[in-house]
Amino acid sequence: MVTIHQFSFEVFPFRLWISFTNNLQAIEDRFRDPDDADMKLRDIFYRSKGTTSIAVERDTGNIGILVIFRSKTYADVSTIAHEAAHVADMMWEMMGEKNVGDEANAYLVGWVAGKCDFVKKYKKPKEEIKDGQADNTIS
């Protein structure tokens, strides 16, 4: 079972998914590349502490940005900041924005880094655990 946390950007029409997992197959089963191909994570997944990619949820067709850390140990401040910067770059590119300005970008990077830190520290309350629960979605 892989837990994937989902966040919505308040003003942008796509999602942010964050997961801490070493189970790449579970990720590939749930997400695909926007070009209708399988996710191209294998080449970098096992060589990196974290990966970030634009993804489409197979079941819903929702598009978003997927951040995966292979373990909570790997999610140090530097790696979280690195992945948050990738998310911002991808988001602005998806929107066709070229000159967003330093402040807008800095706020977005900070928001993403905060969500990564939240997920890193998250502990599922016992009352939330149910038989067959596949994931935990936070909005």
Steps between C-alpha positions, in 0.01 A plus 500: 500500500634842399372819659476793260403839637315736268495878527323753282660825400247760604530703180632247248300227321707195591616292793813431697557138604768411755602153607775337700546157348751262353218319316541634149259243356212638711574849367514378140171314551325819613661765276599541139694755301291782343593365154301181576818307560615320810682715754869533420621486858701177501819656366527755778290359784758269654788748453323793667373600841193650339338542160248745360297460182183613332252215528146396415299288739392193302156460663386864493702666224598774748827668410748617758853490625624191679780516758641173631760462772640148537502535879449760771872478572573633151265798542749738655460878468720513191313225315158642590608844373642342184177313420286804590697707247432234234127512582495878455686480168261232371192686618599825332587309182161322502332840523711650221644762736851623425566800725308435820723709723715403794232556768234285337751221441641525853152473655420197287828326587437570869144363479617179333789456745254545787272229358799264460599563862140444613487163325840404639372562855149360441386208713168339409262504799383153598134585435582575132630150431239285327517159333594533135584869526730563204614851574443805708399814314538838662352807340 
